[in-house]
Amino acid sequence: MTFALRPYQAEIIDRAREQLRQVGSVLIQAPTGAGKTALTAAMLGTAASRGHRSWFVCHRAELVEQAATTFRQVGIAYGIIAAGTKPDPLAPVQIASIDTLKNRLDKVQRPALCVWDECHHVAAAGWSRVMAACPEAKHVGLTATPWRLDGTGLGAHFKRMVRGPSVAWLIEQGYLSPYRAFAPSSPDLHGLKTRMGDYVQDELAEVMGKSAIVGDAISHYRRLASGKRAVAFCVSVKHSQQVAAQFRGAGYVAHHLDGSTPREERRAALQAFRDGHIQVLCNVDLFGEGFDLPAIEAAILLRPTKSLALYLQQVGRALRPYPGKTAAIILDHAANTRTHGLPDDDRDWTLADREKSKQKADEGSDAIRQCPTCYTVHRPAPACPTCGHVYAGKPRQLEEIDGELHEIDPAAIRKARAQEQASARTLDELIALAKARNYKNPAAWAGHVYTARMARGRAA
């Protein structure tokens, strides 16, 4: 193979292999943009070099093509199991469309390793049938969000989970783009029915299709991201077409795409978008998962959802770094940041079902604030980081205590904390330190610090 893994990617693969020595199935959780296709190429390439047959199972034609392009670039010989393609059954690596594979199980040789892209779909009937047909294989699932859209965990399908780095760490290290989030309007979703844990599409499309909301989306795009390549996530085909038409009416080059758009038209539109000839791509359920288009500079959220997984898949599209992108712009007209928090919030992923929040979605979250002047959404702070608006503070009753005041030396405090962290040499010691500091997720923080240390050691 002609590519090198990032240090954290190599560490993820090492941990997954260790788990696979003990169990038959492992889920790898890694944020959008962490390089799951590179992980796949490394795993399948190694399997092929050892004479083992492997499958990479995808759920959309674009993802099959995307994987094929990557494998070809890094020198992995592959065949494709998908409608309209010529099979190569002798190739040790097969990139498979789930819709085709589930109907050809009697015609294909079973693999020793099966890697599942966007594996939160694995509970679907076709996926489960394919997995059940390969009981002797090792199974590796890949996803940024290891829950089904209704919050159901994946413990019934994978025995262990390996967590990758957090979104915040990837941004800090330059692997993902910084972002600025704005929530200029909040649709009234009271009374909307839900189905399978999310809003009913027809009712939602009617609310989000109102001219005031679409017009607000255009005006804020003009003010905050004018000319930047943006993807708008819409509720329905009709809604997406409507949004694209109104953007065109406002003088922007906009195009609508959905799952029924002919493949060649999709390819042409995506290339025009990459080249900057299309400014706004409006879509329905097309760019939410596994879609690799780093040129996206802004995400326009016009689809409210109760699914944390769907929300993170959408905002993650804009976080991939790209030349000239200093910060991704997130325009949240769906109030999803209010419901789910910011893209780089720390989240405790597990294979268990997601705990139901006791807090109603429309009550907001103490974890974020929204500036009333510029609509920036940010973590609690005395002032808005974008426009400087100062929030009115609540008066506090202070207890008077005798004593002398001493100036606080921030540099000395930072140095002491750094020395304290450096003295924690093992993973267990780092976890104990995180607990002493009352961190929200001690194990995750300790894992990121430890992984970074190991990476620096290998680089040296």
N, C-alpha and C positions, 0 to 999 in steps of 0.2 A: 504494500500500500504506500501511497505517495503523500501521506499527510500525517501530521503529528497531533496527538490529542492535547488539549489543554490539561494542565496538572490536575485540576479538580475532576475532569472527565476520566482520566486514567485512574484516579482514586475511586470514583464511583464504580468503574468496571471491576476493580480489584475487590471491592466490598460485595458486589453482586456475585462474583465468582465464588467467594468464600461462602456466601449464603446458599448458592446452588449446590455446593458440596454436601449440604445438609438436607435441603428440601428440593422439590421439583419445580417450584414456581416462585418467582421474585418480581415484585413491582418496583420500578425505578421512578421516583418522583423527582422531576427537575423542571424548573420554571420555563415558560415559553422563552425561547432565545438562548437557553443553556446549551443547545447543540445536541438534541436527541438523535438527529440523523447521523451525526458523527459518531455518537455512541454505538448506534446500530451498525454502521459500516465497520467499526473496529471489532465488534463482537462477531458479526457474520464473516468478516474477512479472516479472523483468527480461526473460526470454526472450519472454513473452507480449506485453510492451509493445513489443517489437521485431518482432512479427509471426511469431515462431517457435513451432512446435508442440512440446510437451514432455510427457513421461510421468514420473510418480513411481510406481515399482514397489515394492509392499509384499507381504509374505508371509502376513499374517493379517488377518482381517476387522476386528479391533480397531484395527489400525494404519491401515487404510483410513479408518475412521471418525474416528480421532484426527487424521489429516492433513486430512480434510475439514473438521473443526471449526476447525482452525487457519487453513486457507485462507479459510474463510468469515469468520472474525473479522478477518482482515487485508485482506479485499476482493479476493481472487483468484477469478475465475470459473473453475469447473472442471466436468468431467464425471467420472463414475465407471465404470470397467470392472470389474464384479464381479457375481457371481451374485445375483439377486434385486433388482437396482437398474435403474432406467430410464436407458439411455445418453443422453448428450448429445454426439454426435460432432462438433459444431461448436465446442465449447469448446476453447480453445487449450491448456489444461492438463488432463491426464487422470490421475486417481489410479487405479492399476490393481492389482488382486489378481493375483499371478503365476499362481495356479491357473486363473483365468478368461482372463487375457491370452494365455497360451501356447496356448489352444484357439481363440482368435479372431484370430489373426494375419492370416488372410485377409480379415478384415472391418474392420480398423482402419487408419487412415492412419498412416504412419511418422512418428516425431518427428525434430526436429533436435537435441533434447537429451533424454537419458534419465538420470534420477537413480534410483539403486538403493539402497533402504533396507536396512540390515543386509546389506551386500553380501558378507559372508563366506559367504553361501549361493550365490553366483553360479556355483559349479562344478556345482551340481545340474543334472540334465538339462534340466528345464523352463526354468530361468533361462538356461542356455547357449543354448538354442534361440531364446529371445527376443532375446538380445544379438546372436546371429549373424544374425537377421532384420533388424537395423538397422545395417548396415555404414557407412552415411553419417552416422549420428548421432554426436554427442559424448556420451561416457558418463562419469558421475560416480558413484562408489560412496561410500557413507557407512557407517562402522562404528566402534565403539569398539575392536574387537579384530580387526585385519586378518589373521587366520589362520582356517582352517577348524578345526572342533573337534578334529581330529586333529593340528593343528599345521602343516598344509600352507599355504604362502603363496599369495598371490593375484596373483603376478607374471605368470601366464599370461593374466590377464583385464584387468589395469590396467597401464599403462606407467609411470606416475609416482605418487608418494604425497606428499600434503601433510599434515604433522602438525599437529594442534591443540595447545592447551596441555595440560599434565599435570594429573592429578587433584590432586596436591599444590598446584599453583599455583591451580587453581580453588577449592580449599578456602581457601587463604590469602586470595584476593581476595573471598571470600564468595559465589561462584557455586555452590559445593557445600557441603554440611553437614559440619562436623567429625564424627568418629565415635569410638566406643569399641568395641573388639573383645574378645570373650571366647571361649575355647575350653575349655569345662569338661569335655569328654569326648572321647576319641579311639577310634573304633570299630576293632575288629580286622579289617583287610581282607586279612590274609595268606591267600594261596591263591585269592583271587577271580580268575576269568578276565576277560580283556578282549576287547572286540570293537570294531574300528575306532578303536582308541586310547583307549577308555574302558571302565569296568567294565560287565560284563554285568548288565542291569537286574534280572533275576529273582533272581540271587544277591545283588545289592546290597540289594534290597528286603527279603530275608529277614534280612540282618544289621541293617539300619537299622530294621526293624520290631520289634526286640526291646523288650520292655516297659521294660527298664532304660534304654535310650537315650531312648525317648519320654518316660518319666517324668522323666529328667534334664532334657530340654528344657522340660518344664512347670515343674519346680521352679526352673530358672534364669530362665525368663521371669518367674515370680512374683517372684523376688528382684531381678532387674535391669531388668525392663521391664514390670512388671505394669500392665495397663490400656492400655499403648501399642498403637497400631495396628501389627500385625506381619504379615509375609508369611512363611510357612514353605515352603521349597523341598524337595519330597519326591521320592522315587524312582519311584513308580508310583501309579496311581489307588487301588489298595487301600491302599497305605501312607499316602497323603494322607487318605483317608477315615478310616483308623485314627487318625491324629494329630489330625484335627479332632474325632473322637468323644471322644478322651481329654482334649482341652482343654475340651470341653463338660462332661465328667464332673468336671473340676476347677473348674467354676463360671464358665468364660469363654464368651463368645459367639464361636463359631468356625464357619467354613463352608468346604466343599471345592469347588474349581472345577478343571475340566480342559478340554481341547479339545472334548470331546463335550457339555459342559454347554450347554443351550439358551441362545441369545443373550440373550433377555430375562431369564433367571435370572442370567446373568453381569452384565448391566447393573444389575439391582436389587441384587445383592450388592456390586458395586463402589461404588454410590451409598451403600449402608448403611455400607460401610467408610469412605468419605470423611466421612460424617456422624458417625462414631464409634459407630454402633450395632453394628458387628461389630468385634471386637478382633483376631481372628486369621484370616487367609485362608490356607488350605492349598492348594497348587496343584502341578500337574505340567506342566512345559514351557509355561507360559502367560504368566508374568510375567518371563521371563528376557531378552527382547529387545524393545527399542523401546517398552516399556510405560511410559507416563507417569502416575504416580500419586504426586505429591510427599507425599501424606499418610502414606506409609509411614514409620514411626518406627523400626522394628526389622526386621532380616532374620534368620530362623532357618534356618540351613543344615543340612539333614538329608539332603543328597545329596552324598556324596563324588564327586569327579570328578578325572580326570587332565587335564582341559581347562582351561587358564588362561582361555581366552575365556569359557567357560561360568561359571566362578567370578566373573570380573569383571562379567559381565552381571548376575549375581544380586546381588552386594553393591552394585552401582551403583544398584539400585532404591531403596535406603534413603538414598542420599547427596544426593538433591535437597532443597534448602532448603524450608522450610514454616513458616508462622507458629507460634511456640511450640516449634519443634524446635531445641534447643540443641546436641544431638549425636545422631547416629544410633547405634543399638545393633546390633552384629553378634554373634549367638550362634552360634558355629561348632562344632556337634556333629559335623561331617563331617571335621574336621582339614584343611580346605582352606587355611586360612591357613598351616598348617605346611608344606603342599606348595607353595603358590604365592606366599607372602609376603603383605604387607599391601596393602590396596586402593590406597594412594597411593605405593607403591614406584615408583621410576623404571624404566620399561621401554623398551627400544630397539626400537620397532616398525619393521618393514621389510616389503617385498613378498616377501622370500625365506621359505623354510620356517623354522619355529622350530627352533633348535638343541636337540638332545636333551640334557637335563641328565645329567651324569655322576654326580650325587648321587642316591642312591635316595630316593624320596619319604618312606619311613618313617625316614630318618636325621635328618629335621628340617633346619632352615636356620639358619645363623649370623646371618642378617639379622634374626631376631626372637627374643624371649624370652617365656616364659609364666610369669606369677606363680603360685607354688604355693599362695598364700593366697586370692586372689580370682579367679584364672583369666584375668586380663587378658593379652591378647597385645599386645606392644609392641616397638619397636626396642630394641636393647641400651642399657641404662642401669644405673647403680649401684643404683637403687631403682625399685620399681613406681610408675608415675605415678598409679595409682588408689588403692591402699591404703597406699603407703609402705613396703612390705616391702623390706628391704635384703638384697641378694644377697651371699652369702659370696664374697669375692674370692679369687683365686688369689695366693699369696704370690709376690712378684717379688724376684729377686736384683738389687740396685742396685749399680752400680759407684760407688765413692767417688771424687769428683773435687774437688781443691782449688778454691776460689773463693768468691766472695761471693754470697749469695742476694739477689735483688731481687724486690720485690712486683710481681706481674703486674697491669696495669691493663686490665681487659676493655673498658672504654669506649674507651680509646685504641686498642686493637687493632681494635675494630669501626669506629671512625672512619677508621683507616688503610685498612682493607679497603674501606670505602665509597668513599673517595677514589680508591683504586686501580681500583675498578670504574667509577667515573664517568669516569676518564681514558681508558678503553677506549671509543672513540666508535663504531667500526664493528663489524659482526657478526664479521668476521675477528679483530679485536682482542679481542673478548669470548671467542671460541673459544680463542684463544691463552692468555688469562688463565685460563680454565677448565682447560686442559691443565696450566698451571703449578701450579695448585692441586690437581691430581690428581683432578678430579671424574670420577665414573663415566661420565657422558655429556656431554662438553663442548659438543657441537653443540646438544643439546636445551636445556641450561641457558642457553647463549648466546642461542638462539632465543627462549626465554621472556622473558629480560631485555630483548632488543631489541624484542620485540612489545609489552611493557608500556611501554617508552619511547615507541614510536610512538603507542600508545593515549593516553598522557598528552598527547603533543603535539597530537593531533587534538582531545582534549577541551578543551585550552586555547584 
